Structure formats: structure tokens, C-alpha cells
Amino acid sequence: MAARTTVVTITHNGGLVIGGLLKSLPKDIPLIVVDNASTDDSLDIVSEIRPDALIIRNSKGLGYGAAASQGLAKVSTEFTLLANPDAVMAEGAIDALVDAADTYREAAMFGPIHKDANGDLELSHDVELWKRRSHGKLAYECAPEGPACVEFLSGAVNLVRMNVLSKVGFYDPEIYLYFEDDDMCMRLRKAGHSLILVSASVVTHLNGGSVRPNRAYYWEKFWNIAWSRIYFETKYKGRLAGAYLGVTYCARFAGKALLHGLTLQRKKGWRDLARSAGSLAAVIGVRASKLPPANIR
């Protein structure tokens, strides 16, 4: 299967975890590493374990989607396995995804079952974004016994069919962080392609190791979560719906930030202040992308 698949991973100070991913990959599978301005030993580890890897070095962090698109542009194989550096592939996990792709040829994306470091099941599939509050998670908290057609697959690890992506397009370059996987799943489904959860493929997702939690990190995280959610709403439901949601979020999170401040819950106050600011920024047209406007398709 290796000759048909290229692995693309995005690094940003992921030295604590990337060795686990690299060691879990077949040694002969092509590997592309896109680095978002790491300042740790991430790329030294890549060079030591996989000296054959193609490394793309960005002088500044471009976010997940833009960096992933850089890697996808270099792929010449039939499939790409997009894998976060904090993922560890179980034996046969990639082969199982490719087998599913050969079985379900109308499908464009294939995702594995995720487990955490303790071996417990981790949510990696869902209904589309707008159904989640009313639908609940009960049906998604257990692994199916066989392949399942789903509306959303986690972007942490998935196999994509490159001939479909070449038509649908790579990741939306306006999204810096968060909801880029929702957007990709939505576009693939709108183009008439299925998404398949493959129960025979299992990965361990360590959920961390590529960030240093601090005030700047929390601000960037929650600012972008809010911004990307409003952008997603605007993209698929129109400017009025996006503006309404943005103003609602801005007021709600500003109020929560004030309440947390009065009760001296500084961390929560900082989080909700970032959410309010990100919502307002989306409403007034501030861009999250670090790419120059000329690079946006």
C-alpha cells in the first residue's frame, strides 16, 4: 500500500510527540513534513528518524490548513494520509484505510477509530456542525463494528483521495485554525462524496505536545475558535446569519468574561474575552489567515 499513499504532517514545536508518529509509519512510505516555524527540535527528530522526508520550512506559522495545503501540493500518489504529529498509527491502520478506499470508490475521505493514551475511545466522527447541539453524542461514543458512512471525520488523522481533492480544492486558506476539517468535510459531501469511518483502522491520539500553554496560546486558540465558527456560518448560511451569530457570541462571551473577572477566575475570563474579540473581528471583516490576500484563491 505504501507506494499509493503519501503521509503529510504539520509540525509546530511537536518534538515531544512526533517521534512516536514517525516510528509508527512504514519505513518506505513517502513522508512530507510542513513545519510552521518550530523553535524546538522537531525537525532534528524528523531528520534523524526519516532522513528521506521532504521538509517544507515556513518562516512563520501559517496555521493548519494553509500548511497542509502546501504539503498536499507536493503529493504525487493516489492517496494522502494527513496525520497530526501527536498521532500513533497501529499496525495495519493505513492498509485498512486504503482497503476501504478501494471498496468505497465514491467516498473521498476515510478516518480511523481514535483512542487516547489510556486506550479509551475518543470521539473522531460526528454529524455536521449544525446538528450537534440537538443530536447529542450518544450514538457517537461507541465504535461501530464495521465501516460507517458519517457526516464529519476528525482532521487529526484521515486518508483523502487526491483526484477528488484536486477538483474540490485543498483547505480553505482563509481559515487559520479550527473548523478547517468541518469545512473540508462539508465541501466533499456537497461535491457528492461520502466520508467513511473505518473501524478496522485504529490510531492513538495523544492530544498535545505541539503547544506551550500560556496566555498568548490561550488567546490565539479561543480567538480563532470563535473567528472560524463565525466564518463557517457566513460561508454556508450567508452574511446575515454570520453577523447575527457573531454579534450574539460577542455579547455573550463579553458578559461571561466580565463575570469571570469579577469572581477572579482569570483564566476563564481571558478565554471568554478572546472568544468575544474573535467573534467581533469576524463580524467586522478582520482576516485570520496569515497568507497575503494575493495568495488567497
C-alpha positions in Angstrom: 0.0 0.0 0.0 2.9 2.3 0.7 3.5 3.2 -3.0 0.0 4.5 -3.3 0.0 6.8 -0.2 2.0 9.8 1.0 1.9 10.9 4.6 1.6 14.7 5.3 2.1 16.0 8.8 2.2 19.6 10.1 4.7 20.5 12.9 4.9 23.4 15.3 7.1 22.6 18.3 6.0 19.0 18.3 9.3 17.5 19.4 7.7 15.7 22.4 5.4 13.6 20.2 6.5 13.5 16.6 8.9 10.6 17.1 6.0 8.4 18.0 4.3 9.1 14.8 7.4 8.6 12.6 8.2 5.3 14.2 4.7 4.0 13.7 4.8 4.7 9.9 6.0 2.1 7.4 9.6 3.0 6.6 9.1 3.1 2.9 6.0 5.3 2.8 6.7 8.8 1.4 6.6 11.5 4.0 6.2 15.3 3.7 6.7 17.4 6.8 5.5 21.0 6.7 6.9 23.0 9.6 5.2 26.1 11.0 8.2 27.9 12.4 9.1 25.5 15.1 11.8 26.6 17.6 12.3 23.2 19.2 14.0 20.0 18.0 11.0 18.8 15.9 12.9 18.9 12.6 16.1 17.4 14.1 14.0 14.4 15.1 12.5 14.1 11.7 15.9 14.2 10.0 17.2 11.5 12.4 14.3 9.1 12.1 13.3 9.8 8.5 16.2 11.4 6.6 14.3 10.8 3.3 11.4 13.1 4.3 10.6 16.1 2.3 10.6 19.1 4.7 8.9 22.4 3.9 10.1 25.1 6.3 7.8 28.1 6.9 9.4 31.2 8.4 6.2 31.9 10.3 3.2 29.9 11.4 0.6 29.7 8.6 -2.0 27.7 10.5 -3.0 24.1 9.9 -5.0 24.3 6.7 -2.5 26.5 4.8 0.4 24.3 5.8 -1.5 21.2 5.0 -2.3 22.6 1.5 1.4 23.2 1.0 2.1 19.5 1.7 -0.8 18.3 -0.5 0.5 20.3 -3.4 3.7 18.2 -3.3 1.9 14.8 -3.3 2.0 12.6 -6.4 0.5 9.4 -5.0 -3.1 8.3 -5.2 -3.9 9.0 -1.6 -2.6 11.2 1.2 -2.7 10.3 4.8 -3.0 13.6 6.8 -1.7 12.9 10.3 -1.1 15.1 13.3 2.3 14.7 14.9 0.6 13.5 18.2 -0.9 10.5 16.4 0.5 7.0 16.5 -0.7 4.5 13.9 -1.5 1.0 14.9 -0.1 -1.8 12.8 -2.1 -2.1 9.6 -4.0 1.1 10.2 -3.0 2.7 6.9 -3.6 -0.5 4.9 -7.1 -0.7 6.4 -7.9 2.8 5.2 -6.6 2.1 1.7 -8.6 -1.1 1.6 -11.7 0.9 2.5 -10.9 3.4 -0.3 -10.7 0.5 -2.8 -14.1 -0.8 -1.6 -16.0 2.5 -1.4 -14.8 4.3 -4.5 -17.4 7.0 -4.3 -16.0 8.1 -1.0 -13.3 10.7 -0.7 -12.2 10.6 2.9 -11.6 7.7 5.3 -11.0 8.1 9.0 -9.7 5.6 11.7 -11.0 4.9 15.1 -9.3 7.1 17.7 -8.1 6.0 21.1 -6.5 8.2 23.8 -3.2 7.3 25.6 -5.2 5.2 28.1 -6.8 3.1 25.3 -10.2 4.7 25.7 -12.3 5.6 22.7 -12.1 9.2 21.6 -14.7 10.9 19.5 -13.5 11.2 15.9 -16.7 11.4 13.9 -20.0 13.2 14.2 -23.0 14.7 12.4 -22.5 18.0 10.6 -21.9 21.1 12.7 -25.4 22.5 12.8 -27.0 19.2 14.1 -24.7 18.6 17.0 -26.5 20.5 19.8 -29.8 18.8 19.1 -28.5 15.4 18.1 -26.3 14.6 21.1 -23.3 12.3 21.2 -24.7 9.0 22.5 -24.6 7.3 19.1 -21.0 8.5 18.6 -19.5 7.4 21.9 -19.1 3.8 20.7 -17.1 2.3 17.8 -19.1 0.7 15.0 -18.5 -2.9 14.3 -17.8 -2.2 10.6 -17.3 0.7 8.2 -19.8 3.6 8.7 -20.8 6.5 6.5 -20.7 9.7 8.5 -21.1 13.4 8.0 -17.9 14.5 9.8 -14.4 13.0 10.3 -11.8 14.5 12.6 -8.9 16.2 10.8 -6.4 14.7 13.2 -5.9 11.6 11.0 -7.6 10.8 7.7 -6.9 9.4 4.3 -8.0 11.5 1.3 -8.4 10.7 -2.3 -6.1 13.1 -4.3 -8.1 13.1 -7.5 -11.1 14.3 -5.6 -9.1 17.0 -3.7 -7.7 18.3 -7.0 -11.2 19.1 -8.1 -12.8 20.2 -4.8 -9.7 22.1 -3.7 -7.4 21.9 -0.7 -8.1 23.6 2.7 -9.8 27.0 2.8 -6.8 29.4 3.0 -8.9 32.0 5.0 -9.2 29.6 8.0 -6.1 29.9 10.2 -7.0 27.3 12.9 -10.1 25.3 13.8 -13.1 24.2 11.8 -11.0 23.6 8.7 -11.9 19.9 9.0 -15.6 20.8 9.2 -15.2 22.9 6.1 -13.4 20.2 4.2 -16.0 17.5 5.1 -18.8 19.9 4.1 -17.2 20.6 0.7 -16.5 16.9 0.0 -20.1 16.0 0.8 -21.5 18.9 -1.2 -19.5 17.6 -4.2 -21.3 14.2 -3.8 -18.6 12.2 -2.0 -19.0 10.0 1.1 -16.9 10.0 4.3 -16.2 6.6 5.8 -15.2 5.8 9.4 -13.1 2.6 9.1 -13.4 0.5 12.3 -10.6 -1.8 11.2 -8.1 1.2 11.4 -7.1 2.4 14.8 -4.8 5.2 15.9 -3.7 6.5 19.3 -4.2 10.3 19.5 -2.1 11.8 22.3 -3.8 15.2 22.2 -0.9 17.5 22.8 2.8 18.1 22.7 2.9 20.7 20.0 1.9 23.8 22.0 3.1 25.6 25.2 0.1 26.6 27.2 0.4 30.3 28.2 -1.7 33.5 27.9 -0.7 34.0 24.3 -1.6 30.5 23.4 -5.0 30.6 25.0 -5.8 33.9 23.4 -4.8 32.6 19.9 -6.7 29.3 20.5 -10.0 30.8 21.6 -9.9 33.9 19.3 -9.6 31.5 16.3 -12.2 29.1 17.6 -14.7 32.0 17.7 -13.5 33.6 14.4 -13.6 30.3 12.4 -17.0 29.4 13.7 -18.4 32.8 12.6 -16.6 32.5 9.2 -18.1 29.0 8.7 -21.6 30.2 9.4 -21.1 33.1 7.0 -19.7 30.9 4.3 -22.5 28.4 4.3 -25.5 30.4 5.5 -24.8 33.9 4.3 -23.6 37.3 5.7 -26.7 37.9 7.7 -26.6 34.6 9.6 -22.9 35.1 10.2 -23.3 38.6 11.5 -26.2 37.5 13.8 -24.2 34.7 15.3 -21.1 36.9 15.6 -22.9 39.7 17.4 -24.6 37.1 19.7 -21.3 35.4 20.5 -19.5 38.8 21.0 -22.1 39.9 23.6 -22.4 36.5 25.3 -18.7 36.0 25.8 -18.0 39.6 26.8 -20.6 39.2 29.5 -19.0 35.9 30.7 -15.6 37.4 30.6 -16.8 40.3 32.9 -18.4 37.8 35.3 -15.3 35.7 35.5 -13.2 38.8 36.1 -15.5 39.9 39.0 -15.1 36.4 40.5 -11.3 36.4 39.9 -11.4 33.5 37.5 -8.7 35.0 35.4 -8.1 32.0 33.1 -11.8 31.7 32.2 -12.1 35.4 31.8 -9.1 35.6 29.4 -10.6 32.7 27.4 -14.0 34.3 27.0 -12.5 37.7 26.3 -10.6 36.1 23.4 -13.8 34.5 22.2 -15.6 37.8 22.2 -12.8 39.5 20.4 -12.6 36.8 17.8 -16.3 37.0 17.2 -16.2 40.8 16.8 -13.2 40.5 14.4 -15.1 38.1 12.2 -18.2 40.4 12.0 -16.2 43.5 11.0 -14.1 41.6 8.5 -10.7 41.1 10.1 -8.9 38.2 8.5 -7.4 35.4 10.5 -5.3 34.0 7.7 -1.5 34.8 7.8 -1.3 34.5 4.0 -1.2 37.7 1.9 -4.6 38.4 0.2 -2.9 37.8 -3.2 -2.3 34.2 -2.2 -6.0 33.5 -1.5 -7.8 31.7 -4.2 
